[in-house]
Amino acid sequence: MLEFLFFFMIIMLLIGFISIPIMIANARGICGGEKTTIIILSWLGVILFGVTWVVALVLSLVWNGACGIGYTNLDKLEKLAKLYKDKVISKSEYEAMKAKLLR
C-alpha cells in the first residue's frame, strides 16, 4: 500500500510539473495553435527527458496572449472617453492617450 501511495504522489507531482507552462499560457491569454504547441511540447517533455518542456516554458513566457482580451481600438477609445467624462484623467492625459491609440 505504501508503494502505491508513493507512486501516486510521484505521478501527481510529475503532472503538476508538466502543467506549469500550460498554466502560464492560460494566465497570459495564449490560445489557438500557440497554446496547442505549448501543451504538446510540455507533455513530450516526459518522453524526451525534459528538453521540450523547457522549450514549452520559454514559449509560454515569450508569446503574447490575445485570447480573452478582445478590445478593439474603438473599445479602448470608449473606455478612455468614459475615464475623461468621469474626471478620472485630465484633458491633457486624455488627448495624449487618444493620440497614441489613433497612431
N, C-alpha and C positions, 0 to 999 in steps of 0.2 A: 504493500500500500504506500509506503514512504517513497519508493522508487517512482511510482505513478505520480505522486504529488510533485516530486522534484522535476520529473519530465514535463508535467503540465505547466509548472512555473517557468521552466526554460522556454517552452513554446510560447507562452504568453508574453514573456519579455522579448523574444525574437519578433513576434508580431508587432508589439509596441515600437520596437526599434525600427522595423521596416516601415512603419506608418509615419515616421517623423517627416520625411519630405512631402508625403501626401497631405498631412495636416498643415504644413507650412503653405503648400499650394492652395489649399482650401481657404486658409486665413488671408492670403494675399489676393484672392479672387481669380486665380488662374483656372481656365476652363478649356473645353474643347480638346483639340489634338495635343496641346501642350500638357494638359493635365493627364491625358491618357499616356503620353510618353513618360511622364514622371512616375505614374503608377506602375507601368511595365518595367521601367528601369529599376525602380525600388524593389520590386519583387524578384527581378532577375538577380539582384544582389545576393540573394540566398544561394543561388546556383554558382554564380561567378565570383565568389569569395569577397563580396562587398564592393567590387570595383564599380559596378553600375549603380549601386546605392549612393556612392559618393557623387557620381555624375547627376543622379536624380536630386540629391540635396543641393548641389550647386545650381542646377536649373531652376529649382523651386525658389531659390533666393535671387536669381538673376532675372528671370522672365517677369514681365509686367502683367498683372492681372487686369482683366477688363470685364469680367462677369459680375453681374450684380450691381455694377455702378450705373451704367446706362444713362448717364447725364449727357445731354447734348449741350452745345453752346447756348441754345435758346433757354434750356432749363437753368443753366448757370446764370444767364443774364436775368431771368425772372427772380431767382433767389437773391441775386445782387441788388436788384431794384427793391425787393422787399426789405432787405437789410437797410438800405438807404432810407426808405419810407418810414421804417420803424426807428430811425435815428440811431442805429447800431454803429454805422460807419458814417464818416463825414462825406461831404460832396467831393472833395479832392480825392479821397480814398476810392469813392465810387467811380469817379471818372478814370482814375488810374487803372483800376481793376477791369473796368469796361473796355478800355483801350487795349489792355493786354488780352482779353478774351476775343476781341474783334480782329486781332492781328492774325 
